[in-house]
Amino acid sequence: MLATLIPLFDEKTAVSAYSVFAQKQNYLRNPSMLGTGALDGAGSILGLEVVESLGVGTLSDNQEVFVELSNISMFSPIEENCSMPHEKVVLLFDHTIPAETMYIKRLQQLKFMNYKLAIRNLAIEQFEEYAPVLKLLDYIMLDYKKLNMVAARNFFTKVYPNIKMIAVNVDSLEDYEELAKGGAYSLYEGDFYRLPVTKGTTKVAPLKVNYIELLKIVNNPDFELTKAADIIGRDTALVIELLRMVNHMAVNSEITSIRHAAAMLGQKELKKWINAVVSKELCADKPNEITRLSLLRAKFAENLAPTFEMAALSSELFLMGLFSVLDIILDKPMKEALAMVNVSKEITEALVEGKGDMAKVLGFIQCYEIASWSELSRQMILYNINESPVYDAYIEALSWYRDLFGTVEERKK
């Protein structure tokens, strides 16, 4: 099985929900699954299985999760397989669930159980046919590239004022900002938040200078722990994170200084921790999804190293994933951004020119992030990769992210 999370943003570029998209088989490798074999396990809700296996806290802080529903899985005992609060689960379907009595009654039952309902890929000419379904909906996803968004907005505002509208396929920051101005849409989905930076500012904020200096130090082949510790000591947030990490690793140890805490981690672990946490701090003035994207790419790339027969380069792959959005973080073109930190020639070639073995791992990850299952299936055949290690690598990356920073609710406990 393959599964990925796609963020949904509000008008302030804060993540308000996630969609979980999943595929159970590589259909190019197993063409029989496109026929009657596709019905094997069709009653299961793959996205819900992912959420249940990870725990909601891995995904978000008490936010809604959209999971796909098919015309078969909608009749499964969903409530028996869902430990999440029902009102946090949004069951997402499309026109493959027809507007017929049997299906409408089932949607009414799910609505009665406090699940929320959403539909996508509905053409304008289907609005009248789906009127009984639309009356039950909490959300409708409107494709920015296919629909007249002004006409659609006016229609739903007037006819179905209780339905919250989600603009999807919004891949331009300008388009997002224009849509957000009107306030008609509740959520937005697209690549607008991670567009490559082609022009940069001439200065870097003072606090970021410290972070970049720290990255330069730890990415030298043999850096001094004391120098790194002294720079960490300039920033309270980094000190707190360092002490929290060390206390988690050594519960009964008394930490006497920042240098002592750094020494307890050791050079290898301190380097990995600094790269991860400093990147998070550099993202402080960016959408929080940039932080998650950077860290998940890093760990996912590291986890994929053996699968791509690049186990010896796992640390380099971690850095490549971590710095894959450095241009966005520093508001500079990637070449300029990478020049500010010490990374290998191979990482620079992968991120700037898209060349080398590392670049193919990054391309694979980028396809995975947007649930481009057809292209991903093609690449898995090309690289002779199976689904299981890929899925395990992604799930482990999500768990690592949860354990590294935790959610707000987990930290309160």
ZIUR-V890408 format. One record per helix or strand. SS is the DSSP state (hx for helix, st for strand). FROM is the first residue (numbers start at 1). LEN is the number of residues. Records with the same first field share a line. If there is no record, write none. Layout:
SS=FROM-LEN, FROM-LEN
This chain:
st=2-8, 15-9, 64-5, 89-5, 116-4, 139-5, 164-5, 185-4
hx=31-4, 36-4, 46-9, 56-4, 73-3, 78-4, 86-3, 101-12, 124-3, 131-4, 149-11, 173-10, 192-3, 206-13, 225-8, 236-14, 258-8, 267-16, 288-17, 311-20, 334-6, 345-9, 357-13, 373-10, 387-19, 408-5
